[in-house]
Amino acid sequence: MALDFSKFEQRYPSPQWAVDIFQGHWASNVGRVVPNVVSGEADVFNDPRVKFAIDHLGVGDGTLTGMSVLELGPLEGAHSYMLERAGAQVLAIEANVEAYLKCLIIKEITQLKNARFELGDFNLFLDNNTERYDMIFASGVIYHMPEPLRTLFRISRQTDRCFIWTHYYDPLHYPGAERTKRNASHAGFDAVYWDLEYPDMGYEKFWGGNKPVAAWMTKDGILSALKAYGYRHVDIVQDEIHHPNGASMSLVARR
């Protein structure tokens, strides 16, 4: 992680200097919520996927008031910000060290009060955690997992409601490198994985998983797994088969 900043800041305090610690590394447009700050371009502080979760899994008045939310892989804290603003108490777990530090910057410059960030592997957390959450929010993480069934099963044990946005394997709508087929099974459910080794984990803007292999599942495989793991209602909110990085979907699951 090669960063270019001085040990001491000589200028008048500004959120921009904190953001500039990771200058050129940001994905999100922080200026959406902190006026005049220059960072990345992705408008994830106004992400409709968070709004899907709020509308379909919230308390019924367009908020998450009083709800505990476990967020898997917050990246730069944009979704965490939106979840808190909707009324949730948020625990977000991030494995990428740079992303975790960005989340702390976002927490400070946007004055988040009810979002807490922890650095570590959320799969290990799910393996050992005994608490339950009103909702688990998992946007952009399932398709980075080497064993996605394991993650889906762990999610099902700790919440009655979850939101997932993920790519899925559809050979007719997949522009990436060739993947290797692998049979998989977890907690009584059988599925097929389509594996790909990351070629670029050392890249400064690598925002994938913390393991060298990512396994994609088919749409039907993901939906069937969630139902097998106890969710009676699994609904696709948005299906984007022409997403430039491969077919993707937003879904909500409830017991």
C-alpha positions as CSV (number, residue, x, y, z in Angstrom):
1,M,0.0,0.0,0.0
2,A,2.2,2.8,-1.3
3,L,0.7,6.2,-0.1
4,D,2.0,9.6,-0.7
5,F,1.5,12.0,2.2
6,S,3.6,14.0,4.6
7,K,4.1,13.0,8.2
8,F,2.8,16.4,9.3
9,E,0.0,18.5,7.9
10,Q,0.7,22.2,7.7
11,R,-2.6,23.5,6.3
12,Y,-5.8,24.6,8.0
13,P,-7.8,21.5,9.0
14,S,-10.1,20.1,6.3
15,P,-11.8,16.8,5.5
16,Q,-10.1,16.9,2.1
17,W,-6.7,16.3,3.7
18,A,-7.9,13.2,5.4
19,V,-9.4,11.9,2.2
20,D,-6.2,12.8,0.4
21,I,-4.3,10.3,2.5
22,F,-5.7,7.8,0.0
23,Q,-5.7,10.1,-3.0
24,G,-6.3,8.3,-6.2
25,H,-7.5,5.2,-4.4
26,W,-11.1,6.1,-3.7
27,A,-14.0,4.5,-5.5
28,S,-16.8,6.5,-3.9
29,N,-17.8,10.1,-4.4
30,V,-17.5,11.5,-0.9
31,G,-18.5,14.9,-2.2
32,R,-22.0,13.7,-2.3
33,V,-22.2,14.0,1.6
34,V,-19.2,16.2,2.4
35,P,-19.5,19.2,0.0
36,N,-16.5,20.1,-2.1
37,V,-14.5,17.0,-1.1
38,V,-12.8,15.4,-4.1
39,S,-12.4,11.6,-4.1
40,G,-13.8,8.9,-6.4
41,E,-16.6,8.9,-8.9
42,A,-19.0,6.1,-7.8
43,D,-22.3,7.6,-6.4
44,V,-22.6,5.0,-3.7
45,F,-23.6,7.4,-1.0
46,N,-26.9,7.6,-2.9
47,D,-27.1,3.9,-3.8
48,P,-30.5,2.5,-4.7
49,R,-29.5,-0.9,-3.4
50,V,-29.5,0.5,0.2
51,K,-33.0,2.0,-0.6
52,F,-34.1,-1.5,-1.7
53,A,-33.1,-2.9,1.6
54,I,-34.8,-0.2,3.6
55,D,-38.0,-0.4,1.6
56,H,-38.3,-4.2,1.6
57,L,-36.8,-5.1,5.0
58,G,-37.3,-2.0,7.1
59,V,-39.8,-1.2,9.8
60,G,-42.5,-0.2,7.4
61,D,-42.2,3.6,7.3
62,G,-39.2,3.9,5.0
63,T,-36.7,3.7,7.8
64,L,-34.6,1.2,9.8
65,T,-35.3,2.9,13.1
66,G,-34.3,0.7,16.0
67,M,-32.9,-2.1,13.8
68,S,-29.5,-3.7,14.3
69,V,-27.7,-4.2,11.0
70,L,-24.6,-6.3,10.4
71,E,-22.9,-5.1,7.2
72,L,-20.4,-7.4,5.5
73,G,-17.7,-5.7,3.6
74,P,-18.4,-1.9,3.9
75,L,-15.5,-1.0,1.6
76,E,-15.5,2.8,2.1
77,G,-18.4,3.2,4.4
78,A,-20.9,4.7,2.0
79,H,-23.6,2.1,2.6
80,S,-22.9,2.3,6.3
81,Y,-23.6,6.0,6.2
82,M,-26.9,5.4,4.4
83,L,-27.9,2.6,6.8
84,E,-27.2,4.8,9.8
85,R,-29.0,7.8,8.3
86,A,-32.0,5.5,7.9
87,G,-32.0,4.8,11.7
88,A,-30.0,1.6,12.1
89,Q,-27.3,0.6,14.6
90,V,-24.6,-0.7,12.3
91,L,-21.7,-3.1,12.8
92,A,-19.6,-3.3,9.7
93,I,-16.7,-5.8,9.2
94,E,-14.1,-5.1,6.6
95,A,-11.0,-7.3,5.7
96,N,-9.2,-4.9,3.4
97,V,-6.9,-2.8,5.6
98,E,-7.0,0.3,3.3
99,A,-10.8,0.1,3.0
100,Y,-11.1,-0.2,6.8
101,L,-9.0,3.0,7.3
102,K,-11.2,4.8,4.7
103,C,-14.3,3.8,6.7
104,L,-12.8,5.4,9.8
105,I,-12.1,8.6,7.8
106,I,-15.7,8.6,6.6
107,K,-17.0,7.9,10.1
108,E,-15.2,11.0,11.3
109,I,-15.8,13.5,8.5
110,T,-19.5,12.6,8.3
111,Q,-19.9,12.4,12.1
112,L,-21.4,8.9,12.2
113,K,-22.6,8.0,15.7
114,N,-24.2,4.6,15.4
115,A,-21.9,2.8,13.0
116,R,-19.0,0.8,14.2
117,F,-16.3,-0.7,12.0
118,E,-14.1,-3.7,12.8
119,L,-11.1,-5.0,10.8
120,G,-11.2,-8.7,10.1
121,D,-12.6,-11.6,8.1
122,F,-16.4,-11.5,8.4
123,N,-16.7,-15.3,7.7
124,L,-14.7,-16.0,10.8
125,F,-16.9,-13.5,12.7
126,L,-20.0,-15.3,11.4
127,D,-18.5,-18.6,12.5
128,N,-18.0,-17.5,16.1
129,N,-20.6,-14.8,16.7
130,T,-23.6,-15.7,18.9
131,E,-25.6,-12.5,18.5
132,R,-28.5,-12.1,16.1
133,Y,-29.2,-9.1,13.9
134,D,-32.4,-7.6,12.6
135,M,-30.8,-7.5,9.2
136,I,-27.6,-8.5,7.4
137,F,-26.6,-6.3,4.5
138,A,-24.2,-8.0,2.1
139,S,-23.6,-5.9,-1.0
140,G,-20.8,-6.8,-3.4
141,V,-19.3,-9.6,-1.3
142,I,-20.9,-13.0,-2.1
143,Y,-19.3,-13.3,-5.5
144,H,-15.9,-12.7,-4.0
145,M,-16.2,-15.7,-1.6
146,P,-14.2,-18.9,-2.2
147,E,-17.1,-20.8,-0.5
148,P,-20.2,-18.7,-0.9
149,L,-22.5,-21.5,0.4
150,R,-20.7,-21.2,3.7
151,T,-21.3,-17.5,3.8
152,L,-25.0,-17.8,2.9
153,F,-25.5,-20.5,5.6
154,R,-23.8,-18.4,8.2
155,I,-26.0,-15.4,7.3
156,S,-29.1,-17.5,7.6
157,R,-28.2,-18.5,11.2
158,Q,-27.9,-15.0,12.4
159,T,-30.8,-13.1,10.9
160,D,-34.3,-13.5,9.7
161,R,-33.8,-10.8,7.1
162,C,-31.0,-10.2,4.7
163,F,-30.2,-8.0,1.6
164,I,-27.8,-9.3,-1.0
165,W,-26.4,-7.7,-4.1
166,T,-24.2,-10.0,-6.1
167,H,-23.0,-11.0,-9.5
168,Y,-24.0,-14.5,-10.5
169,Y,-22.8,-16.9,-13.2
170,D,-24.7,-16.7,-16.4
171,P,-22.6,-18.0,-19.4
172,L,-24.7,-15.9,-21.8
173,H,-24.0,-12.7,-19.9
174,Y,-20.5,-13.1,-18.6
175,P,-17.7,-11.0,-20.1
176,G,-14.9,-12.1,-17.8
177,A,-12.1,-14.7,-18.0
178,E,-12.9,-18.4,-18.2
179,R,-13.9,-20.0,-15.0
180,T,-13.5,-23.5,-13.7
181,K,-16.5,-25.6,-12.7
182,R,-16.5,-27.2,-9.2
183,N,-19.1,-29.1,-7.4
184,A,-19.8,-27.9,-3.8
185,S,-21.9,-28.8,-0.8
186,H,-22.6,-27.2,2.5
187,A,-25.1,-27.9,5.3
188,G,-27.0,-30.3,3.2
189,F,-27.2,-28.2,0.0
190,D,-25.4,-29.1,-3.2
191,A,-24.4,-26.4,-5.8
192,V,-22.0,-25.7,-8.6
193,Y,-19.2,-23.1,-8.2
194,W,-17.5,-21.3,-11.1
195,D,-14.0,-20.5,-9.8
196,L,-11.6,-17.8,-10.9
197,E,-8.2,-17.0,-9.4
198,Y,-7.6,-13.2,-8.9
199,P,-4.7,-12.1,-11.1
200,D,-4.3,-8.7,-9.4
201,M,-4.6,-8.8,-5.6
202,G,-1.6,-6.5,-5.3
203,Y,-3.2,-3.8,-7.5
204,E,-3.8,-0.6,-5.6
205,K,-7.5,-0.5,-6.5
206,F,-8.2,-4.1,-5.9
207,W,-11.5,-4.3,-4.0
208,G,-12.1,-8.1,-4.1
209,G,-12.1,-10.7,-1.4
210,N,-9.2,-11.6,0.9
211,K,-8.7,-15.1,-0.6
212,P,-7.1,-15.8,-4.0
213,V,-10.1,-17.6,-5.5
214,A,-13.6,-16.2,-6.1
215,A,-16.5,-18.7,-6.7
216,W,-19.6,-17.5,-8.6
217,M,-22.9,-19.3,-8.3
218,T,-25.8,-19.3,-10.7
219,K,-28.9,-17.2,-9.9
220,D,-31.0,-20.3,-9.3
221,G,-28.2,-21.8,-7.1
222,I,-28.2,-18.7,-4.8
223,L,-32.0,-18.5,-4.6
224,S,-32.3,-22.2,-3.9
225,A,-29.6,-22.2,-1.2
226,L,-31.3,-19.4,0.7
227,K,-34.5,-21.3,0.6
228,A,-32.8,-24.5,1.7
229,Y,-31.2,-22.5,4.6
230,G,-34.6,-21.4,5.9
231,Y,-35.7,-18.3,4.1
232,R,-39.3,-18.8,3.0
233,H,-39.5,-15.6,1.0
234,V,-36.7,-14.9,-1.4
235,D,-37.4,-12.1,-3.9
236,I,-35.3,-10.5,-6.6
237,V,-35.7,-6.8,-6.4
238,Q,-33.6,-6.0,-9.5
239,D,-32.0,-8.2,-12.1
240,E,-29.3,-6.7,-14.3
241,I,-28.3,-9.3,-16.8
242,H,-26.4,-6.8,-18.9
243,H,-24.2,-5.4,-16.1
244,P,-20.8,-4.7,-17.6
245,N,-19.0,-7.0,-15.2
246,G,-21.5,-9.9,-15.6
247,A,-25.1,-10.5,-14.6
248,S,-26.1,-9.3,-11.2
249,M,-29.1,-9.1,-8.9
250,S,-30.4,-7.4,-5.8
251,L,-32.5,-9.7,-3.6
252,V,-34.2,-9.7,-0.2
253,A,-34.7,-12.8,1.9
254,R,-37.1,-13.2,4.9
255,R,-38.2,-16.1,7.0
